[in-house]
């Protein structure tokens, strides 16, 4: 029996939008009666996302930094291929809520979605969020509830002589402005990071080239033989997310898989990716998050 590694491709470009949870008309009850659970919008000191920890921001700016960092993480990690697989069209709304506990860990995830698979995907992504510095009231750590409504829409891409036609750019780019750290999603970056050998053509062709090169690299380097040793058979999914820093190096690799050894192998391979020319936004180098779903098939 041969093992094969299939990397997920998509023929659609997806836009994920986030509504303001404070003004959202749709609420998802946390049903958490602990006295110390406080809403994110009301807590004195919000939980701090790792990328915001080193910044000397005021409380209001730190609240915005962590809020937008969470949104960008979800946006870059969500497997938007699902809407195509499920035959869904138009706007779909997913309402998620969770608690950041006194240790900064994500607990009590609750999701409401139009399809069970979208619900499962939202739970998967929220579970990947990094541990944060916990929120505080009067200097003491408290549990903080966070509500994140997500709206997504699939927009088909048309090809003309192998070039990709951009969809209307009618939605704002969600950046995390963190002093000398700015993150821009791979799908919205003005000038994508350039993988070795992908320097020719326009931004969209370089984007496509980079995705193909990374997929080819992972397919070549991933040790598919470990799956059989683990007793795994059939279709296995590994979710990987990482960032490309302002020098073009890969960092912050995270992975989720059915077995810890698959997680270790995925991280090993991604950390082997070559140095790239960093992404640019408005003439400045920026950090670019990248999400790579891997389908691991053992036949």
Residue, then its C-alpha position, 0 to 999 in steps of 0.5 A: x500500500x502506498x501512502x499519499x499526501x494530498x494538499x487542499x486546493x481551492x478554486x474560490x477566493x473567500x472573504x471573512x468579515x467580522x461584525x462588532x460584537x458589542x453592537x451585534x444583534x445576535x447573541x450567543x449565551x455563554x450560560x456560564x454563571x461563574x461570578x468572575x466571568x466578565x464581558x470583554x467589552x467591560x473588563x478593566x484589563x483585557x486578556x492580552x494576545x501574545x503579539x501585543x504583550x511587548x507593547x506599551x499601549x494604553x488600556x484602550x489600544x491594548x483592547x483593540x490590539x488583542x481584539x483585532x489579533x484574534x480576528x486576524x487569527x480566525x480569518x487566516x485559519x478558517x478553512x473557507x473551502x468548506x462552503x464550496x464543499x457544502x454547496x453553500x452560497x451567499x452570506x453565511x453567519x457563524x456566531x462563536x463565543x468562548x471564555x479566556x480563563x484566569x490562566x489565559x486559556x480558551x475554554x467553554x467554546x460555543x458555536x451556532x452555525x447554519x451547518x454542523x461542519x461549519x460549526x466544527x470548523x469554527x470550534x477547531x479554529x478557536x481551539x488553535x488560539x494561543x494562550x494569552x495573558x489573562x484579563x484583570x480586575x483590580x489587579x486580580x486575574x478574571x475569566x473573560x467572555x468573548x463574542x465573535x460573530x463571523x460572516x463569510x461569503x464565497x466569491x468565485x475567481x475567473x481566470x483569463x490566460x492563467x491570470x486571476x481576476x480580483x474580486x471587488x475590494x469592498x471590504x477593509x483589510x483587518x490589520x493588527x497595528x502593534x507598534x513595529x508589528x503589523x499583520x496583514x492576511x495573506x489573502x489581502x496583502x498588497x505585495x505577497x511574500x515572495x517564495x524563491x522562484x516566484x518573483x515574476x508576474x503580478x501580485x496574484x500570480x506570485x500569490x498563486x506561485x507561492x501557494x503551489x511551491x509551499x504545497x509542493x515542498x510539504x508534499x516532498x518533505x513530509x514523512x508519510x510513512x509515520x501514519x502507518x506506524x501510528x495505526x492511522x488509515x484513511x483520510x487525516x487532516x492536519x491544520x497548520x498555521x504560521x507567520x512570515x516575519x518582516x525578514x521573510x523567515x517562518x515563525x510561530x508555527x502551530x499545528x493541530x492533528x489527530x496524533x501528536x507525532x503528526x503535529x511534530x512532523x508538520x512543524x518540522x516540515x514547515x520550519x524547513x521552508x526557505x527564507x522569502x522576500x517579506x510581504x509589503x503593505x503600503x510600502x512597509x514590510x509586514x508580518x503575514x499569517x499563512x494557513x495550510x490545511x493538509x490532507x494526509x491519506x493513508x491507503 
